[in-house]
């Protein structure tokens, strides 16, 4: 049964995270609990379909959320009998916005608007295990972010930032009971403040700070029957502290902001069918807050269901999964866009190898 434990949790985020804010990594520490020396490589693809209307349906935005890819790489090794080390490369946050059409020609006010937010991070973790099945862990995260935006509606506004890199930290506490495959891990990820240099309207140089917010992860699992595992997570992110407000943005509101924090829930059941095959079903939920949203992120909450299958042979595990996301309805500021009936499909694959 140990073979299926950490692999099942991987597919709760197949194809990337479609959740509060601009999150694309759940910052899981599950790799720390793999046995021996272990490496994994993951790829995901998420295809959202997000569109809205203004004027009671008189003008449609078209699909403004392009598909995107995600990846992550992890390595874990033992250091003596009680200490483990892990190195994780991923993309913590990201956004892709592309309103189709031409401003001034198409009726939707945001036609021609584009935005791209990209990031990468490397996280180094150490874990120390005590004799009572309790362990503590922590480490550093080095994160790089970059952003580009173009909004013809706002006086042909454009902005691009430099690639800024800053440090944050991770601390956590875990308890395990191997006899029933039980584990609970509580992880705190610190906020990381980026001091960004910007160029707006193609010529105006400036600078501003943006905080990638702090978060708390509760990850859990337990055996509930022979070869059957219940697992899940609860994740809180301080999204109300995430604000992008360049100095020369013409409107009296920030370019990007979120009125409230977010809590995201995932729950799944995994089942090993034989020594080669196992599978899982997962459910995800993030409640809507009913607040007005920005036009660069016109979503509010989500519901999801996912299916995963794992093939195990010798020291290799290959997991593939698919996830359907029902994206919450939203109304946007400034133009009053009404976004409803939207959804997305994510697919992912993870290859893990123990050696």
N, C-alpha and C positions, 0 to 999 in steps of 0.2 A: 504493500500500500504506500510505502514511503515514496515510491517512484512518482506517484501522481500528485503529491502534495503541492509543491511550489509551482508546478506547471499549470495546474488548473487556475490558479489565481491570475496567471498571465493573461488569460483571455477575457477577463472582466473589462479590459480596455483594448480589445481588438480593433486595430485600425486607428488608434489614437483616442484621446479623451475629448468627447463633446460635452463639456460641462461648464460650470460657472467661469466667468472671466475668459481668459485666453489660454487655458490650461491644455497642455498636450502630453504631460507626464504625470502619473499619480505619485511619483517619488517613493515607490515601494522599496522596502529593504529586504524583501523575501530572499534575495540571493545570498544574504549572510547566513542563512540557515541550510543551504545546500551542504551535502556531505563531501568532505575531502576537497580536492582541487576541481574547479568547475568553471566553464566558460559558456556564455550564451550570446546569441545574436538574434535580434528581432527586427522585423519589418512590418509596417502597417500602412494601410491605405483607407482613407475615409472620404466618402462621396456624399456630401450634404446637398439637399435641394431646399434652398431658402429663398422665398420670394414674398413680396408684399404689395399692397396697393395704397393709393391716396385718392381723395375725392370720392369716397364711396365706391371705389372700384373703377374710377374713370381712367386711371393710369396704373400700370403694373411695373414693378421694378425688374421683373425677370429674375432668374436665378443669380443671386449676387455672391454666392459662397462657392468658390471653385473647390474641386477635389484637391487633397493634399496627401503627402506621404510622411511617415515618421519612421524613425529607426532608434535603436538603442543597442549598446554593447556592454556586457558585464563580465567581470572576472573575479573569482573568489578563491582564496587559498587559506589553509590552516597555518598558524604560526604557533607551534607547540601544541600542547594538549588542550589548552583553555582559550586560546585567542585565535580569531579569524580576521582576515583582511579582505576587503572587497573594493573594486574600482568599477564605477558605473559611468558610462557616457550616454547622454540622452539630450532631448530637446524639451526643456521644461515648459516654455510658452511659445505661442505662435498664432498668427492670424493671416488669412488671405481674404481680401475683399475685392470684388470686381463687378460693379454694377454695369450691366451691358447697355449698349446704346451710346448716343452722342448728346452731350449737354446742349440744350437750345434747340435740338431737333426732336428728340424723344420727349414725351410728356413727363416721365417720372423725374422729379427734381434732382435726384442723385445720379442720374445717368452719366456714365463716364468716370465715376468716382472709383479709385483704386487705393488699396493699402496693403502693405506687407509688413508683418512683424516676425522676425526670426530670432532664434536663440540656440545656444548649445551650452552644455555644462559637463563638467567632469567632477565626480564626487568620490572621495576616498574615505572609507569607513573602517573602523576597528571595533571588534566585539570581544568582550571578555565574559566567560561563562563561570558562574559560581557552582558549588556542589549541590545547591538546593534547586536546580533547574531554572534559576533566574540568571539573566545576562544583561549587561549594559553595553551600549554602543554609542559611537559618535564619530564625527569627522568633519571635513571641510568640503564645501562646494564652490567651484570656480565657474562663474557664469558669464556668458557673453551675449549681448543683445544688440539688435540693429532694427531700425524702422524707416519705412518710406511711405508717404501718403500723397495723394493728389485729389482735390475736391474742387471741380470747376464751379459748383454752385456758390462757393464762398470766395468770390473774387479770384477765381483760378488759383486757389491756394495750393502750394506744394511744400513739402518738408521732408528732409532726409537727415538721419542722425549718423554719427560715427558708430563704429563697433566698440562698445564699452564693456570692459570686463571687471568684475568685482567679486569679492569673497563673501560667503556666508557659512553657516555651520549647521550641523545636524546632531541631535542627541536623542537617545531612546532607551527604553527599558522593555525587556521581554520575559515571558514565563512560558515554560514548555512542560508537557507531560507526554513523553514519547510513547508510552504504552497505549494511549488512545489517540495518538497523532494530534494532540492538542497543542496550540500555541496562541499566545496573545502578544502582540507587539505594539507599543505606543511610541510614536516618533514625532518629534518637533523639528520643523525646518524653519530656520530663521528667515526674516525678511532680508532682501538684498537691495540696497539703494544704488542705482546707477546714475552717475553724473554724465549726462549726454550733451554733446556738442551738436548743434543743429544748423541747417541752412534752410531758410524759408523763402518762398517766392523766388527761389533760384539765386538769391543774392544776400538776404539778411541773415547774418551770422548771429547766433545766440547760444544759450545753454539753459538746461533745466534738469531737475532731478525726477526720476521715476522709481518707485519702490515696487519690486516684485514681491508680493506679500508673504508674510509668514503663514505657516500651515501646521495642522496637527493631523496625523494619520493614526487610526486604530485599525490594525489588521488582525484577523482572528481565523482560526480553523479548529475543527475537532472531528474525530471519527464518531459517527452516529450508528454505524452498523458495520459488519464485516465488509471491507473493501469499499466503504462509502464515506465520503467526507463532506461536511458542511463547512463553508468558508465565506468570508466576506470582508468588508471594510466600511469604515465611516471616516470621511475626510472633511475637515473644516479648513476653509481658506479665507483669509482676511481681505477679501476683494475690495472692500470699501476704502482701503488704503492705496489701491492701484489707480493712479491718475496720470494721464499724459496731457500736459498743458504747456505747449511750447510758447515762448514769450511773445511771438507775433501772430498767434492765431486770432483772427478777427472777431470771432463770436465771444460773448460774455460767459460761455460755458466751456469746460475743458473739451479737448478733442476726444478723449476717452475717459470715462469714469464709470464706477458702479456704485449704486446707492446703498447696497447691503452686502454683507458677507454671504458665503454659500456653504451649505453642507450637502455632500454627495454620499449616497448609500449604495453599496453593492452587496449582493447575496447570491451564493451559488451552491450547487450540489455536484460533487464529482463522484464518479463510479468507475472502479477498475473491473473490466470484463474478463481479462485474462492477463498473462504476463506481457503481452504485446500491446493490447489496446485498452484505452480508458477514455472516458468522455465526461462532459460537464454541461450544465445549463446555468446561466447567470441572469440575474435581474438587476437593473440599475434604476435609481430614482434620485432626482434633484428637484425639490419643490420650487415652484415659481414664487416670486415675491410681489408680482403685480405692479412693479414700478415701471415708469417710462425708461426706455433703454436708448443707447446711442445708435446712430445709423450705421456704424461700423461693426456692430454686434447685435443685430435685432433678434435676439432669442431670450427666453425666460424659462429656465428649468428644462427638464427632460425626463423621459422614461425610456428604458432600453431592455432588450432581451438578447442574449447571446448563446451560441452553441459552440462547443469546442471538442476536438478529438486529439488524442495524443498517441503517437506510435513510438514504442520503446524497443530498441534493439541494442543489446550489449550495453555500452556506456553512453549511447546517444538517445536523446528524446526529441522528437519533432512534433510540435503542436501547431495546429491550424484552427482558426476560429472565424466566425462571422457574427456580426452584431447589428441589430436594427435599433435605431434611435428615433423616438418620437420627440421632436424638438418643440419646446413650449412656445405658445403664442406670445407676441410682444407688440407694443406700440412704441414708435420711436419719437424722439424729441425733434424740435425744429420743423420738420415737414409732416409729422403726424402719420407716418407710415403704419399700416395695419398688416402685421405679419402673422399668418395663421396657416394651419394644415401642413406644416413643414416636417421633413424627416431626413434621415441619412442612413447609409449602410457602410459599415466598416468591415474590413477583412484584415487578418493578421497571421503571421507565421513566426514561430520561435524555434530555434535550433539550439539545444543545450547538450554539452558534452562533459562528462566526468572523466578525470584522468589522474 
